[in-house]
């Protein structure tokens, strides 16, 4: 078992939300050469206020990655980390907002740059690594479904008002987005690129429809790892098997360049599965066969801890997640 990664090894995680948070939380115990490239297409919850009222890019995924990489070596650092995660559950205009998002808004106004505010917040939290917006363009996701239905906005794709069993035929953005230079450079220099886990279209593919990102992934000599989700998602991947996820991912990364696919083999608790069944979600069936161009790494990556929704949080959340430590050990062993 490897206890530390070579100090020169650069790892890039592409995604956002709790999936990337989980991976970063595990990997930061092995290295500080981490770069999180996160989606800027969020439109739910506090993101709407940040976009519409302050004219800024959404920062929830930024905040989560900052917190994941934050120093936890002392009571002071832990308190600051908890403060960034604190969510207001009362107050007109405040309820549902996370303190960290408000902090980033205020810091942006002080510094005159959202990019500089993110970097400064990283210094304040003493993060191990860096957090990079995938684009600096203000965009909306657009999903075109198999029946021709067109849905605009990450929130309405993630929490569909239409038939959640419909499959996404194509995901794009309006307007067309151009990748942030720092994101492209980080990918090209990476020794390892991790894709997922997280909401398949609205978190992962949302990064890959930004011009410059798929190209950088293909050009990078780093190994590419795809971490499969535990569950399907109504509105995004209803009925998807493991191979369905892989085939769909390959459409957006331009060519077959995956090196490893991590698949969970843990049996999920019946009480959790029953909760998901009520929403139309099911555990992802492992139908990956030998003989693919990538190597399959199977393991028990599931965290038995059931996720409880925090106060003031009104968005849809998963009931279960991957175990960051288990994922990190598997990833480090591949290196």
C-alpha positions as CSV (number, residue, x, y, z in Angstrom):
1,X,0.0,0.0,0.0
2,X,1.4,3.4,-1.0
3,X,1.4,6.0,1.8
4,X,2.4,9.0,-0.3
5,X,2.4,10.1,-3.9
6,X,5.5,11.4,-5.5
7,X,5.6,15.2,-4.8
8,X,5.9,16.0,-8.5
9,X,2.8,14.0,-9.5
10,X,0.0,16.4,-10.6
11,X,-3.6,15.2,-10.2
12,X,-6.6,17.0,-11.8
13,X,-10.2,16.2,-10.7
14,X,-12.9,17.3,-13.2
15,X,-16.5,17.7,-12.0
16,X,-18.0,19.6,-9.0
17,X,-20.4,19.2,-6.2
18,X,-20.2,16.4,-3.6
19,X,-18.7,13.9,-5.9
20,X,-15.5,15.9,-6.5
21,X,-15.6,17.0,-2.8
22,X,-15.4,13.3,-1.8
23,X,-12.5,12.5,-4.1
24,X,-10.5,15.6,-3.0
25,X,-11.1,14.8,0.7
26,X,-9.6,11.4,0.3
27,X,-6.7,12.4,-2.0
28,X,-5.5,15.4,0.0
29,X,-4.1,12.9,2.6
30,X,-1.6,11.7,0.0
31,X,-0.6,14.8,-1.9
32,X,-1.1,18.6,-2.2
33,X,-0.5,18.6,-6.0
34,X,-4.3,18.6,-6.6
35,X,-6.3,20.8,-9.0
36,X,-10.1,20.8,-9.0
37,X,-11.7,22.0,-12.2
38,X,-15.4,22.6,-11.5
39,X,-18.5,23.4,-13.5
40,X,-19.8,27.0,-13.7
41,X,-23.3,26.1,-14.9
42,X,-25.1,25.8,-11.6
43,X,-28.5,27.6,-11.5
44,X,-30.2,26.1,-8.4
45,X,-30.4,27.5,-4.9
46,X,-28.0,30.3,-4.1
47,X,-26.5,30.2,-7.6
48,X,-29.6,32.0,-8.9
49,X,-28.9,34.9,-6.5
50,X,-25.2,35.0,-7.4
51,X,-25.9,35.1,-11.1
52,X,-29.0,37.3,-11.2
53,X,-28.4,39.7,-8.3
54,X,-24.6,40.0,-8.2
55,X,-23.8,39.2,-11.9
56,X,-21.2,36.6,-10.8
57,X,-20.5,33.0,-11.7
58,X,-22.1,30.5,-9.3
59,X,-19.8,29.5,-6.5
60,X,-21.3,26.5,-4.7
61,X,-19.1,24.0,-6.5
62,X,-16.1,26.2,-5.9
63,X,-17.0,26.4,-2.2
64,X,-17.3,22.7,-1.8
65,X,-13.9,22.0,-3.5
66,X,-12.3,24.7,-1.3
67,X,-13.7,23.1,1.8
68,X,-12.7,19.6,0.7
69,X,-9.0,20.8,0.3
70,X,-9.0,23.0,3.4
71,X,-6.6,22.5,6.3
72,X,-8.0,20.5,9.2
73,X,-5.0,20.3,11.4
74,X,-6.3,22.5,14.2
75,X,-9.5,23.5,15.9
76,X,-9.2,27.0,14.3
77,X,-9.0,25.6,10.8
78,X,-11.8,23.2,11.4
79,X,-14.1,26.0,12.6
80,X,-13.3,28.1,9.6
81,X,-14.1,25.1,7.4
82,X,-17.4,24.6,9.1
83,X,-18.2,28.3,8.8
84,X,-17.8,28.1,5.0
85,X,-20.3,25.2,5.0
86,X,-22.8,26.9,7.3
87,X,-26.2,27.3,5.6
88,X,-28.7,29.9,6.8
89,X,-32.2,28.5,7.5
90,X,-33.9,31.8,8.2
91,X,-33.9,35.4,7.0
92,X,-35.5,36.9,3.9
93,X,-33.1,36.4,1.1
94,X,-30.6,34.5,3.3
95,X,-32.4,31.3,3.9
96,X,-30.8,28.5,1.9
97,X,-27.5,30.5,1.3
98,X,-24.2,29.1,2.5
99,X,-21.9,31.4,4.3
100,X,-19.0,30.4,2.1
101,X,-20.9,31.6,-1.0
102,X,-21.6,35.0,0.6
103,X,-17.9,35.2,1.6
104,X,-16.8,34.6,-1.9
105,X,-19.3,37.3,-3.2
106,X,-18.0,39.8,-0.7
107,X,-14.3,38.9,-1.5
108,X,-15.0,39.3,-5.2
109,X,-16.4,42.8,-4.6
110,X,-13.4,43.8,-2.5
111,X,-10.8,42.4,-5.0
112,X,-12.6,43.2,-8.2
113,X,-12.1,39.7,-9.5
114,X,-13.8,36.4,-8.9
115,X,-10.8,34.5,-9.9
116,X,-8.6,36.4,-7.4
117,X,-11.3,35.9,-4.8
118,X,-11.2,32.1,-5.2
119,X,-7.4,32.1,-4.9
120,X,-7.5,34.3,-1.8
121,X,-10.2,32.1,-0.2
122,X,-7.9,29.2,-0.9
123,X,-5.1,30.9,1.0
124,X,-7.4,31.7,3.9
125,X,-8.5,28.1,4.1
126,X,-4.9,26.9,3.6
127,X,-6.0,24.5,0.9
128,X,-3.9,21.6,-0.3
129,X,-4.0,22.3,-4.0
130,X,-6.1,24.8,-6.0
131,X,-9.6,25.2,-7.3
132,X,-10.2,26.4,-10.9
133,X,-13.4,27.5,-12.7
134,X,-13.8,25.5,-15.9
135,X,-14.8,28.7,-17.7
136,X,-15.2,32.4,-16.9
137,X,-18.1,32.7,-19.3
138,X,-21.7,33.1,-18.0
139,X,-23.5,30.1,-19.4
140,X,-26.6,28.0,-19.2
141,X,-26.7,24.2,-19.9
142,X,-29.1,23.1,-22.6
143,X,-30.3,19.5,-22.7
144,X,-32.0,18.1,-25.8
145,X,-33.9,14.9,-25.1
146,X,-34.7,11.9,-27.3
147,X,-38.2,13.2,-28.1
148,X,-37.0,16.7,-29.1
149,X,-37.7,18.4,-25.8
150,X,-35.3,21.2,-25.1
151,X,-34.6,22.2,-21.5
152,X,-32.5,25.2,-20.5
153,X,-30.8,25.6,-17.1
154,X,-28.9,23.2,-14.9
155,X,-31.5,23.2,-12.2
156,X,-34.3,22.1,-14.6
157,X,-32.2,19.3,-15.9
158,X,-31.1,18.1,-12.5
159,X,-34.6,18.4,-11.0
160,X,-36.9,17.7,-14.1
161,X,-40.4,19.0,-14.4
162,X,-40.7,16.8,-17.5
163,X,-40.7,13.0,-17.8
164,X,-37.5,12.0,-15.9
165,X,-37.2,8.8,-17.8
166,X,-36.4,10.6,-21.1
167,X,-32.8,10.2,-22.2
168,X,-30.6,13.2,-23.0
169,X,-29.6,13.1,-26.7
170,X,-27.2,16.1,-26.5
171,X,-25.9,18.5,-23.9
172,X,-24.5,21.9,-24.9
173,X,-24.4,25.5,-23.5
174,X,-25.7,28.9,-24.4
175,X,-23.8,30.9,-25.2
176,X,-20.9,28.7,-26.3
177,X,-18.3,28.6,-23.6
178,X,-14.5,28.9,-23.8
179,X,-12.3,27.1,-21.2
180,X,-10.4,29.1,-18.6
181,X,-6.7,29.1,-19.6
182,X,-5.7,27.9,-16.1
183,X,-8.0,24.9,-16.5
184,X,-6.6,23.9,-19.9
185,X,-3.0,24.2,-18.6
186,X,-3.7,22.2,-15.5
187,X,-5.2,19.4,-17.6
188,X,-2.3,19.3,-20.1
189,X,0.3,19.2,-17.3
190,X,-1.6,16.5,-15.3
191,X,-0.1,13.1,-14.6
192,X,-3.6,11.8,-13.7
193,X,-7.0,13.1,-14.7
194,X,-10.1,12.0,-12.7
195,X,-13.6,12.3,-14.2
196,X,-16.5,12.1,-11.8
197,X,-18.3,10.9,-9.8
198,X,-21.3,13.3,-9.6
199,X,-24.5,14.2,-11.5
200,X,-23.6,12.8,-14.9
201,X,-24.7,15.6,-17.2
202,X,-25.0,18.6,-14.9
203,X,-21.8,18.1,-13.0
204,X,-19.4,16.1,-15.2
205,X,-20.4,16.6,-18.8
206,X,-21.1,20.2,-18.0
207,X,-17.3,20.6,-17.9
208,X,-16.8,18.7,-21.1
209,X,-19.1,20.8,-23.3
210,X,-16.8,23.8,-22.7
211,X,-14.6,24.3,-25.7
212,X,-10.9,23.5,-24.9
213,X,-11.6,21.0,-22.2
214,X,-12.1,17.8,-24.2
215,X,-9.2,18.8,-26.5
216,X,-6.9,19.3,-23.5
217,X,-7.9,15.9,-22.0
218,X,-7.0,14.2,-25.3
219,X,-3.7,16.0,-25.6
220,X,-2.7,15.3,-22.0
221,X,-0.3,12.4,-21.5
222,X,-1.8,11.8,-18.0
223,X,-3.7,8.7,-17.2
224,X,-7.5,9.1,-17.2
225,X,-9.8,7.6,-14.6
226,X,-13.6,7.6,-14.8
227,X,-15.4,6.9,-11.4
228,X,-18.8,5.5,-12.1
229,X,-21.8,6.7,-10.1
230,X,-23.4,4.4,-7.6
231,X,-27.0,5.2,-8.8
232,X,-28.8,6.3,-11.9
233,X,-30.5,9.7,-12.0
234,X,-34.0,10.5,-13.3
235,X,-33.7,13.3,-15.8
236,X,-30.2,12.4,-16.6
237,X,-29.3,8.7,-16.7
238,X,-32.5,6.8,-16.0
239,X,-32.0,3.1,-16.9
240,X,-28.3,3.6,-17.6
241,X,-25.9,0.7,-17.1
242,X,-22.2,1.1,-16.4
243,X,-21.4,0.7,-20.2
244,X,-24.1,3.3,-21.0
245,X,-22.3,5.8,-18.8
246,X,-19.0,5.0,-20.5
247,X,-20.3,5.1,-24.0
248,X,-22.0,8.5,-23.3
249,X,-18.9,9.9,-21.7
250,X,-16.8,8.9,-24.7
251,X,-19.0,11.1,-27.0
252,X,-17.8,14.2,-25.1
253,X,-14.1,13.5,-24.6
254,X,-13.7,13.2,-28.4
255,X,-11.8,9.9,-28.5
256,X,-11.3,6.7,-26.5
257,X,-8.7,7.8,-24.0
258,X,-9.8,6.3,-20.7
259,X,-7.2,4.2,-18.9
260,X,-9.2,3.0,-15.9
261,X,-12.9,2.8,-14.9
262,X,-13.6,2.4,-11.2
263,X,-16.8,0.4,-10.5
264,X,-18.3,-0.2,-7.1
265,X,-19.0,-3.8,-6.0
266,X,-20.5,-3.1,-2.6
267,X,-24.1,-4.2,-2.0
268,X,-26.2,-1.2,-1.2
269,X,-28.6,-1.3,1.9
270,X,-32.2,-2.3,1.0
271,X,-33.6,0.7,3.0
272,X,-31.5,3.1,0.8
273,X,-32.5,1.3,-2.4
274,X,-36.1,1.6,-1.5
275,X,-35.8,5.3,-1.0
276,X,-34.2,5.7,-4.5
277,X,-36.8,3.4,-6.1
278,X,-39.5,5.9,-5.1
279,X,-37.6,8.6,-7.1
280,X,-37.2,6.3,-10.1
281,X,-33.4,5.8,-9.5
282,X,-31.7,2.4,-9.3
283,X,-28.2,1.1,-8.6
284,X,-25.9,1.1,-11.7
285,X,-25.7,-2.4,-13.2
286,X,-22.1,-3.5,-13.8
287,X,-22.2,-4.8,-17.4
288,X,-18.6,-4.0,-18.2
289,X,-16.9,-7.0,-19.9
290,X,-13.2,-7.8,-20.3
291,X,-11.6,-6.9,-23.6
292,X,-12.2,-3.1,-23.5
293,X,-9.5,-0.6,-24.3
294,X,-9.5,0.5,-20.6
295,X,-8.9,-1.5,-17.4
296,X,-11.7,-2.0,-15.0
297,X,-10.9,-1.6,-11.3
298,X,-13.6,-3.0,-9.1
299,X,-13.9,-2.5,-5.4
300,X,-16.1,-1.6,-2.4
301,X,-16.2,2.1,-2.8
302,X,-19.5,2.8,-1.1
303,X,-19.8,4.7,2.1
304,X,-22.3,3.1,4.5
305,X,-23.1,6.5,6.1
306,X,-26.5,7.8,5.0
307,X,-26.5,11.4,3.9
308,X,-28.7,13.7,6.0
309,X,-30.0,16.9,4.5
310,X,-28.7,19.9,6.4
311,X,-30.8,22.8,7.7
312,X,-31.8,25.3,5.1
313,X,-30.9,23.0,2.3
314,X,-33.9,22.7,-0.1
315,X,-32.1,21.1,-3.1
316,X,-32.3,17.5,-4.1
317,X,-29.4,15.5,-2.6
318,X,-28.2,11.9,-2.9
319,X,-28.9,9.5,0.0
320,X,-25.5,7.8,-0.3
321,X,-22.1,8.6,-1.6
322,X,-18.7,7.1,-2.4
323,X,-16.2,6.7,0.4
324,X,-13.4,9.2,-0.3
325,X,-10.7,7.2,1.6
326,X,-11.5,4.0,-0.3
327,X,-11.4,5.8,-3.7
328,X,-8.2,7.6,-2.8
329,X,-6.5,4.3,-1.9
330,X,-7.5,2.7,-5.1
331,X,-6.3,5.7,-7.1
332,X,-3.0,6.0,-5.3
333,X,-2.4,2.3,-5.9
334,X,-2.9,2.8,-9.6
335,X,-0.1,5.4,-9.5
